[in-house]
Amino acid sequence: MLRVTVVGAGGYIGGELLRLLLGHPEIEVAGAVSSRFAGKRIDGVHPNLRSVTDLSFCAAEAVGECDAVFLALPHRVAMTQMDHWIQRSKLVVDMTGDFRLDDTEVFQRYYGEEHLAPQLLADFVPGLPELYRERLRAADLISVPGCMATAGVLALYPLVAHDLIDLQQGAQFDARTGSSGSGATAGPANLHAERSGAMRVFAPTRHRHEAEISRHLGLPAAMTATGVEAVRGVQTIGHATLRPGVDERTVRRAFREQYAKEPFVRVVAHQRGIFRYPEPKILLGSNFCDVGYALDADTGRLTVIGALDNLVKGGAGNALQCFNIRMGLPETLGLTFPGLHPL
């Protein structure tokens, strides 16, 4: 059994990761670190785990050596603790934004402060199996991308990989996210009385995930982000310009070829039906990312759509998928739940 620790286990991402790890046949949860809840039972904070575990949260000082550490800390905290966890684990999987960007100037521009561990940036492999699977097989440090970045990258990547869009013109993304994306300690803006019924634009320009999209796709990207009345789920709508002569059949073939062997990406672009385009609602709890597209043949304007559960494929599930790859385990182990319908 592989011994793993979750740091920041009291939050939504930490709780989702515990749910997945506790059901994984090759993993023993050695520690669930929470500064807020140390000494309290896990199922007192994550009630869905009742009868699944008798473990309690612990302090960081109580954690010994283990095979992997997953960091579900707030942004800007992981980089202050990284040296500590590297000494205690063979593998560190970071789910914060601290190591998602490999350029200190870009990091400062989007996060508003200087990076505190710049010497480690080049050592982190992006935790996006669909683009970096071979590098993940030997990675000791992994940085899982943001949820909206993952949906946006996977939606547009087939067109970039097959050289079907004009990279110089870049891409524009409009992202919608549920309230869990703000975390378990979110402020007044996420009170039910304020969030209910709202479609709140919280990042009209320069959302930090656009920098990740630019890094992974190699093009200029702009993103707006809106909070919608949902708890879980992310949907991104992206716009790009096709190269002259590219038709719908070529686009369809690029998507099919790119994701034919990917276990957790499904191409959804049907002519009719309620769910003919990617919809987060049917993905809740699953590690799938559904991607689709629509093409205006007269203008060459391409719209791509990505949808996922921000806590799973957008966070904890993607982290576990990377862990499986790194440890030489079946990639889908512990991640086969398909989602629910109706919900």
Secondary structure, DSSP 4 states (H G I P E B T S, - for coil): -EEEEEETTTSHHHHHHHHHHHT-TTEEEEEEE-TTTTTSBHHHH-GGGTTT---B-B-GGG---EEEEEE-PPTTTHHHHHHHHHTTEEEEEE-SSTTS-S-HHHHHHHHSS--S-GGGGGGPEES-HHHHHHHHTT-SEEEPPPHHHHHHHHHHHHHHHTT-B-GGG-EEEEEEE-GGGG-TT--GGGSHHHHTT--EEEESS--HHHHHHHHHHTS-EEEEEEE-S-SS-EEEEEEEEBPTT--HHHHHHHHHHHHTT-TTEEE---SSSTTSS--GGGGTTS--EEEEEEEETTTTEEEEEEEE-TTIIIIIHHHHHHHHHHTT--TTTT------S--
